[in-house]
């Protein structure tokens, strides 16, 4: 068993710096669970911006306010061969984060939702919601388009009457009574747009205008034009001359929300797992300038630095079989305020070759989508498997079968009969033990009746 801590493997950044990524590109077999994506979600309502912040999302069953719950993972209607996060799952996750409602009806005729409400706005007979990815209108439904880390997902009210999606660019900092220049373009093709209003000033033919601020502060700028979708937010720190940028008014530290799988098998068939995070600031915050990321094996005291001061919001790690890892993330804003470090733990399960000792009644089968590429299948009643371990709990990972049977599971003096019948899904957590006392334990599996398949066991350390 390898003892090294997981190695982060970077990938080139996407074009959206605020949600850049370093991650391993994985070849995930059919039926695998795709890693989540960190996207910039923006929702533009009829009169104001409903939501604009990073959101981590994946393919999942979404829940509109009154409509049907349906799986929304890019495979709807056969649109993509593999599942993944979508504009609608980003909307669903953003609604939970931002506390606003969304609603829609699922139409089997086109295998997707027609979104009818986001926040306070409801569609009418002539005004509908539309979605864009990186300012480009989607040509398919919101459950049929895969999005990736770094994408901007935009939902806009009355989208089909709009000529442009506005893109606002401007400096991050300025000085009192000194003009600063901002520019408005078409987000899709970069064409400069005249007649857009920013801070009560209108852009000229080159898409620019100049703004002046008499008092220090952190100013939120948006561009608007009657025939266009409202722009993205640009924050500008304005300070008096001679004062360090962004230090006049921002005294609050940012926060971090981290997303990590409990088990590496939740995401893929390999020992690689992806951790993502989001920086959270108050409305008057100066904006996050970077994150520090550290990793260590559970039980060790020293942290290993992964990155410092970067705007990465996702990282992939390759761990060792049977080892748990802690990842710690903290954020720094432009005023130098630092968040507390937030941690998450992921356990890399043992594959069935390295975990329990199986009797002859368990047949080893190659299984695409299984953890490690194979399963152990019980072929006769009474077939045994035993595994000695120490830890605070242990989980059994496998696949339910439509005509599955039952397994008798025993550990620490407790015995349970678990049903392994159901809809087959790879790498499902079939059972988790209660909290275990200190010491070494023996997990025993016994085939009670009918077939059962086991991928791996996952031990959560103390």
C-alpha positions as CSV (number, residue, x, y, z in Angstrom):
1,X,0.0,0.0,0.0
2,X,1.4,3.4,-1.0
3,X,2.1,5.9,1.8
4,X,2.6,9.1,-0.1
5,X,0.0,11.9,0.2
6,X,-2.0,12.6,-3.0
7,X,-0.4,14.5,-5.8
8,X,-2.3,17.5,-7.1
9,X,-2.2,17.6,-10.9
10,X,-2.9,21.0,-12.6
11,X,-4.7,21.6,-15.8
12,X,-4.6,24.8,-17.8
13,X,-6.9,27.5,-16.6
14,X,-10.2,28.3,-18.3
15,X,-10.9,31.8,-19.7
16,X,-12.8,32.8,-16.5
17,X,-10.2,33.8,-14.0
18,X,-12.5,34.1,-11.0
19,X,-13.4,30.4,-11.4
20,X,-10.2,29.0,-12.8
21,X,-9.3,25.3,-12.2
22,X,-6.5,22.9,-11.7
23,X,-7.7,19.3,-12.0
24,X,-6.9,15.9,-13.5
25,X,-8.6,15.1,-16.7
26,X,-10.1,11.6,-16.0
27,X,-11.3,9.0,-18.5
28,X,-14.4,7.9,-16.6
29,X,-16.2,4.8,-17.8
30,X,-19.9,4.8,-18.7
31,X,-22.1,4.9,-15.7
32,X,-19.5,6.8,-13.6
33,X,-20.5,9.8,-11.5
34,X,-18.9,12.9,-13.0
35,X,-17.0,15.2,-10.7
36,X,-18.8,18.5,-9.7
37,X,-18.1,21.8,-11.4
38,X,-17.6,25.2,-9.9
39,X,-19.4,27.7,-12.1
40,X,-20.3,31.4,-11.9
41,X,-24.1,31.4,-11.7
42,X,-25.9,34.7,-12.5
43,X,-29.6,35.2,-12.6
44,X,-30.9,38.5,-14.1
45,X,-34.5,39.3,-13.2
46,X,-36.8,41.9,-14.7
47,X,-35.7,44.7,-12.4
48,X,-32.6,43.5,-10.6
49,X,-30.0,40.8,-10.3
50,X,-31.5,37.8,-8.3
51,X,-28.2,36.0,-7.7
52,X,-24.5,36.3,-8.8
53,X,-21.9,34.1,-7.1
54,X,-19.9,30.9,-7.6
55,X,-21.8,27.7,-7.2
56,X,-20.6,24.1,-7.2
57,X,-22.9,21.8,-8.9
58,X,-23.2,18.3,-10.3
59,X,-25.8,16.2,-12.2
60,X,-28.6,15.3,-9.7
61,X,-32.3,15.1,-9.2
62,X,-33.6,18.7,-9.1
63,X,-36.5,20.0,-7.2
64,X,-38.7,22.8,-8.6
65,X,-41.1,24.5,-6.2
66,X,-44.2,22.7,-7.6
67,X,-43.0,20.7,-10.6
68,X,-41.9,17.1,-10.8
69,X,-38.5,16.0,-9.4
70,X,-36.4,14.6,-12.2
71,X,-32.9,13.6,-12.9
72,X,-31.0,16.4,-14.6
73,X,-27.5,15.4,-15.6
74,X,-27.0,16.1,-19.3
75,X,-28.1,12.6,-20.4
76,X,-31.7,13.8,-20.7
77,X,-33.1,12.8,-24.0
78,X,-29.8,11.1,-24.9
79,X,-28.2,14.6,-25.3
80,X,-24.8,13.4,-23.9
81,X,-23.3,9.9,-23.5
82,X,-22.0,10.7,-20.0
83,X,-23.6,12.5,-17.1
84,X,-22.5,15.9,-15.7
85,X,-23.5,19.2,-14.2
86,X,-25.9,21.4,-16.2
87,X,-27.4,24.9,-16.2
88,X,-30.5,23.7,-14.4
89,X,-28.6,21.9,-11.7
90,X,-26.6,25.1,-11.2
91,X,-29.9,26.9,-10.8
92,X,-31.2,24.3,-8.4
93,X,-28.0,24.6,-6.2
94,X,-28.0,28.4,-6.4
95,X,-31.6,28.5,-5.2
96,X,-30.7,26.6,-2.1
97,X,-27.6,28.8,-1.5
98,X,-29.3,32.1,-2.3
99,X,-32.7,31.2,-0.7
100,X,-34.8,32.1,-3.8
101,X,-37.5,29.9,-5.4
102,X,-37.5,28.4,-8.9
103,X,-40.2,26.5,-10.6
104,X,-40.8,24.7,-13.9
105,X,-42.7,21.9,-15.6
106,X,-41.0,18.9,-17.0
107,X,-42.1,18.0,-20.6
108,X,-41.5,14.4,-21.6
109,X,-41.9,15.5,-25.2
110,X,-38.6,17.3,-25.2
111,X,-37.1,15.6,-22.0
112,X,-36.5,18.9,-20.1
113,X,-38.0,21.6,-18.0
114,X,-39.6,24.8,-19.1
115,X,-38.6,27.1,-16.3
116,X,-41.5,29.3,-15.3
117,X,-40.2,31.2,-12.2
118,X,-36.9,32.3,-10.7
119,X,-37.0,34.5,-7.6
120,X,-39.8,37.1,-7.9
121,X,-40.2,36.8,-11.7
122,X,-42.7,34.5,-13.4
123,X,-42.9,33.9,-17.1
124,X,-45.9,35.3,-19.1
125,X,-47.5,34.6,-22.4
126,X,-44.7,36.6,-24.1
127,X,-41.8,36.7,-21.6
128,X,-39.8,33.6,-20.9
129,X,-36.6,32.6,-19.1
130,X,-33.6,31.7,-21.2
131,X,-30.2,30.3,-20.4
132,X,-26.7,31.2,-21.6
133,X,-23.4,29.6,-21.1
134,X,-20.5,32.0,-21.4
135,X,-23.0,34.6,-22.8
136,X,-23.9,32.2,-25.7
137,X,-27.6,31.2,-25.8
138,X,-28.2,27.5,-25.2
139,X,-29.6,25.6,-28.1
140,X,-30.9,22.8,-25.9
141,X,-32.7,22.5,-22.6
142,X,-31.1,23.3,-19.3
143,X,-30.8,19.6,-18.4
144,X,-29.3,18.7,-21.7
145,X,-26.2,20.9,-21.7
146,X,-23.0,19.9,-19.8
147,X,-21.2,22.7,-18.1
148,X,-17.6,22.7,-16.7
149,X,-15.6,24.5,-14.1
150,X,-15.0,28.1,-15.0
151,X,-18.2,28.5,-17.1
152,X,-20.6,31.3,-16.5
153,X,-24.1,30.1,-16.3
154,X,-26.7,32.8,-16.9
155,X,-30.5,32.7,-16.6
156,X,-32.3,35.8,-17.7
157,X,-36.0,36.9,-17.7
158,X,-37.5,37.9,-21.0
159,X,-34.4,36.6,-22.7
160,X,-35.8,36.1,-26.1
161,X,-36.5,39.8,-26.6
162,X,-32.9,40.8,-25.9
163,X,-30.2,41.6,-28.5
164,X,-27.2,41.3,-26.3
165,X,-25.8,39.9,-23.1
166,X,-23.8,42.8,-21.7
167,X,-20.2,42.3,-20.5
168,X,-18.8,44.9,-18.2
169,X,-15.0,45.4,-17.7
170,X,-13.3,47.8,-15.4
171,X,-10.4,48.3,-12.9
172,X,-10.6,46.6,-9.5
173,X,-9.4,49.7,-7.7
174,X,-9.4,53.5,-8.1
175,X,-8.9,56.8,-6.2
176,X,-11.3,59.4,-5.1
177,X,-12.0,62.2,-7.6
178,X,-9.9,60.5,-10.2
179,X,-11.7,59.2,-13.4
180,X,-11.6,55.5,-14.1
181,X,-12.7,53.9,-17.4
182,X,-15.2,51.1,-17.8
183,X,-16.1,49.3,-21.0
184,X,-19.3,47.5,-22.1
185,X,-19.3,44.9,-24.9
186,X,-21.4,42.1,-26.2
187,X,-20.5,39.1,-24.0
188,X,-20.7,36.7,-26.9
189,X,-18.6,38.4,-29.6
190,X,-16.9,41.2,-27.8
191,X,-18.4,44.0,-29.9
192,X,-18.3,47.4,-28.1
193,X,-21.8,48.7,-27.2
194,X,-22.8,52.3,-27.1
195,X,-25.8,53.6,-25.0
196,X,-25.3,51.3,-22.0
197,X,-25.7,52.9,-18.6
198,X,-23.1,52.4,-15.9
199,X,-23.2,54.5,-12.7
200,X,-25.6,57.0,-14.4
201,X,-23.1,57.5,-17.3
202,X,-23.7,56.2,-20.9
203,X,-21.1,54.5,-23.0
204,X,-20.0,56.0,-26.3
205,X,-19.3,54.4,-29.7
206,X,-16.3,52.6,-28.4
207,X,-18.3,51.1,-25.5
208,X,-16.5,53.1,-22.8
209,X,-17.3,55.8,-20.3
210,X,-15.6,57.4,-17.3
211,X,-16.7,57.4,-13.7
212,X,-15.6,59.5,-10.8
213,X,-16.2,58.7,-7.1
214,X,-15.9,61.5,-4.5
215,X,-15.8,59.2,-1.4
216,X,-13.9,56.1,-0.5
217,X,-15.9,52.9,-0.6
218,X,-16.5,49.6,-2.4
219,X,-18.8,50.3,-5.4
220,X,-20.8,47.6,-7.2
221,X,-21.1,48.4,-10.9
222,X,-23.5,47.0,-13.5
223,X,-24.3,47.9,-17.1
224,X,-27.8,48.1,-18.4
225,X,-29.4,48.7,-21.8
226,X,-33.1,48.4,-22.6
227,X,-32.6,45.8,-25.3
228,X,-30.0,43.7,-23.5
229,X,-29.5,41.4,-20.6
230,X,-28.0,43.2,-17.6
231,X,-24.2,42.8,-17.2
232,X,-22.0,41.0,-14.8
233,X,-21.0,42.7,-11.5
234,X,-17.7,44.6,-11.3
235,X,-16.5,45.6,-7.8
236,X,-14.3,48.7,-7.5
237,X,-12.4,49.7,-4.4
238,X,-12.1,53.4,-4.2
239,X,-9.6,54.9,-1.7
240,X,-8.1,58.3,-1.0
241,X,-4.8,59.0,-2.7
242,X,-1.9,57.5,-0.8
243,X,-4.0,54.9,0.9
244,X,-3.5,51.2,0.1
245,X,-6.1,49.9,-2.2
246,X,-9.2,48.4,-0.7
247,X,-8.3,49.1,2.9
248,X,-10.6,52.1,3.6
249,X,-13.9,50.2,4.3
250,X,-13.5,46.4,4.0
251,X,-12.9,45.1,7.6
252,X,-14.7,41.7,7.2
253,X,-13.0,38.5,6.4
254,X,-14.4,36.3,3.7
255,X,-15.7,32.8,4.2
256,X,-15.2,29.5,2.3
257,X,-17.6,26.8,1.5
258,X,-15.8,23.5,0.6
259,X,-17.2,20.5,-1.4
260,X,-15.5,17.1,-1.2
261,X,-16.8,13.5,-1.6
262,X,-17.0,11.5,1.6
263,X,-15.6,8.6,-0.4
264,X,-13.5,8.8,-3.6
265,X,-15.8,6.2,-5.1
266,X,-18.6,8.8,-5.0
267,X,-17.0,10.4,-8.0
268,X,-15.1,7.9,-10.1
269,X,-13.7,4.4,-10.4
270,X,-10.2,5.4,-9.5
271,X,-8.2,6.7,-6.5
272,X,-8.5,10.3,-7.9
273,X,-11.0,12.6,-6.2
274,X,-11.9,16.2,-6.8
275,X,-12.3,18.9,-4.1
276,X,-13.9,22.3,-5.0
277,X,-14.7,25.4,-3.0
278,X,-16.4,28.8,-3.1
279,X,-15.4,32.0,-1.6
280,X,-18.2,34.0,0.1
281,X,-18.2,37.7,1.0
282,X,-20.6,40.2,2.3
283,X,-22.1,42.6,-0.3
284,X,-19.7,45.3,0.8
285,X,-16.7,43.0,0.5
286,X,-13.7,44.0,-1.7
287,X,-13.5,40.7,-3.6
288,X,-11.4,37.6,-3.1
289,X,-7.9,37.6,-4.6
290,X,-6.8,34.1,-3.9
291,X,-7.0,30.9,-2.0
292,X,-4.5,28.8,0.0
293,X,-4.9,25.0,-0.2
294,X,-3.2,22.4,2.0
295,X,-3.6,18.6,2.2
296,X,-2.5,15.9,4.7
297,X,-3.3,12.3,5.5
298,X,-5.7,11.9,8.4
299,X,-3.6,11.3,11.5
300,X,-0.7,13.4,10.4
301,X,0.0,16.8,12.0
302,X,1.9,18.5,9.2
303,X,0.1,20.0,6.2
304,X,1.5,20.0,2.7
305,X,1.0,23.2,0.7
306,X,-0.8,22.7,-2.6
307,X,-1.2,26.3,-3.8
308,X,-0.9,29.8,-2.3
309,X,-2.8,32.9,-3.5
310,X,-4.2,31.4,-6.6
311,X,-7.8,31.8,-7.9
312,X,-8.2,28.1,-8.4
313,X,-11.6,26.8,-7.2
314,X,-11.1,23.1,-7.8
315,X,-8.3,20.6,-7.4
316,X,-7.9,16.9,-8.2
317,X,-5.9,14.6,-5.9
318,X,-4.8,11.0,-6.4
319,X,-4.7,9.2,-3.1
320,X,-3.6,5.8,-1.8
321,X,-6.0,2.9,-1.4
322,X,-7.4,2.7,2.1
323,X,-6.2,6.2,3.2
324,X,-8.2,9.2,4.2
325,X,-7.2,12.8,3.4
326,X,-8.0,16.2,4.8
327,X,-8.0,19.2,2.5
328,X,-7.9,22.7,4.0
329,X,-8.9,25.9,2.1
330,X,-8.7,29.6,3.2
331,X,-9.5,32.8,1.2
332,X,-7.9,36.2,1.1
333,X,-9.6,39.3,-0.1
334,X,-8.2,42.5,-1.7
335,X,-8.1,44.3,1.7
336,X,-5.9,41.5,3.0
337,X,-8.6,39.9,5.2
338,X,-8.2,36.2,5.6
339,X,-10.9,33.6,6.3
340,X,-10.6,30.8,8.7
341,X,-9.4,27.5,7.2
342,X,-12.2,25.2,6.3
343,X,-11.5,21.5,6.0
344,X,-13.1,18.4,4.4
345,X,-12.2,14.8,4.6
346,X,-12.3,12.2,1.8
347,X,-11.6,8.4,2.2
348,X,-10.2,6.4,-0.6
349,X,-11.8,2.9,-0.3
350,X,-9.9,-0.4,-0.5
351,X,-10.6,-2.3,-3.7
352,X,-12.0,-5.9,-3.3
353,X,-8.6,-7.3,-4.0
354,X,-6.9,-5.4,-1.1
355,X,-9.8,-5.4,1.4
356,X,-11.8,-8.4,2.6
357,X,-10.6,-12.0,2.3
358,X,-13.3,-13.7,0.2
359,X,-14.1,-17.4,0.4
360,X,-14.6,-19.5,-2.8
361,X,-18.3,-18.6,-2.8
362,X,-17.5,-15.1,-4.1
363,X,-16.7,-14.8,-7.8
364,X,-14.6,-12.0,-9.1
365,X,-16.1,-10.3,-12.1
366,X,-14.8,-7.4,-14.3
367,X,-17.5,-4.7,-14.1
368,X,-17.3,-1.4,-16.0
369,X,-18.1,1.4,-13.7
370,X,-17.1,-0.5,-10.5
371,X,-14.5,0.8,-8.0
372,X,-11.2,-0.6,-9.3
373,X,-13.0,-2.1,-12.3
374,X,-14.2,-5.3,-10.7
375,X,-16.7,-6.7,-8.1
376,X,-17.0,-9.7,-6.0
377,X,-20.3,-11.5,-6.5
378,X,-21.7,-14.0,-4.1
379,X,-22.7,-17.2,-5.9
380,X,-23.9,-19.4,-3.1
381,X,-25.6,-19.0,0.3
382,X,-23.2,-18.9,3.2
383,X,-20.3,-17.4,1.2
384,X,-18.1,-15.5,3.6
385,X,-15.8,-12.5,3.5
386,X,-13.8,-11.2,6.4
387,X,-11.8,-8.0,6.9
388,X,-9.8,-6.8,10.0
389,X,-9.4,-3.0,10.4
390,X,-9.3,-0.2,13.0
391,X,-11.3,3.0,12.6
392,X,-14.4,4.9,13.8
393,X,-16.7,3.4,11.1
394,X,-16.7,1.2,8.0
395,X,-18.9,1.3,4.9
396,X,-19.7,-1.3,2.3
397,X,-19.7,-0.2,-1.3
398,X,-21.2,-2.1,-4.1
399,X,-24.1,-2.3,-6.6
400,X,-27.7,-3.2,-5.9
401,X,-29.3,-5.7,-8.2
402,X,-32.8,-5.8,-9.6
403,X,-33.1,-9.3,-8.3
404,X,-30.6,-8.9,-5.5
405,X,-30.6,-10.8,-2.3
406,X,-29.6,-10.2,1.3
407,X,-26.2,-9.9,3.1
408,X,-25.6,-10.6,6.8
409,X,-23.1,-8.0,8.0
410,X,-21.4,-8.3,11.4
411,X,-19.0,-6.0,13.2
412,X,-18.3,-5.2,16.9
413,X,-20.9,-7.6,18.2
414,X,-23.7,-6.2,16.0
415,X,-25.3,-8.1,13.1
416,X,-27.6,-6.7,10.5
417,X,-29.4,-8.2,7.5
418,X,-29.2,-5.8,4.6
419,X,-31.2,-5.8,1.4
420,X,-29.1,-5.3,-1.7
421,X,-32.0,-5.3,-4.2
422,X,-32.9,-2.2,-6.2
423,X,-32.0,-0.1,-9.2
424,X,-28.4,-1.0,-10.2
425,X,-26.0,2.0,-9.7
426,X,-22.2,1.7,-9.6
427,X,-20.3,2.3,-6.4
428,X,-23.4,2.8,-4.1
429,X,-22.9,2.9,-0.4
430,X,-24.9,-0.2,0.6
431,X,-24.3,0.0,4.4
432,X,-22.5,2.0,7.0
433,X,-21.7,0.9,10.5
434,X,-22.6,2.7,13.6
435,X,-19.7,4.5,15.5
436,X,-17.2,1.8,16.6
437,X,-15.3,1.7,19.9
438,X,-11.5,2.0,19.8
439,X,-9.5,-1.0,18.8
440,X,-9.3,-3.6,16.0
441,X,-12.5,-5.0,14.6
442,X,-13.5,-7.7,12.2
443,X,-16.1,-7.0,9.5
444,X,-17.8,-10.2,8.3
445,X,-20.1,-10.5,5.3
446,X,-22.2,-13.6,4.8
447,X,-24.4,-14.2,1.8
448,X,-27.8,-14.9,3.2
449,X,-29.8,-15.5,0.0
450,X,-29.8,-14.4,-3.6
451,X,-26.9,-12.6,-5.4
452,X,-25.0,-9.7,-4.0
453,X,-22.1,-7.6,-5.4
454,X,-19.4,-5.8,-3.4
455,X,-16.9,-3.4,-4.8
456,X,-14.9,-2.2,-1.8
457,X,-14.9,-1.3,1.8
458,X,-14.1,2.2,3.2
459,X,-12.7,2.7,6.6
460,X,-13.1,6.1,8.2
461,X,-10.2,6.6,10.6
462,X,-10.3,8.2,14.1
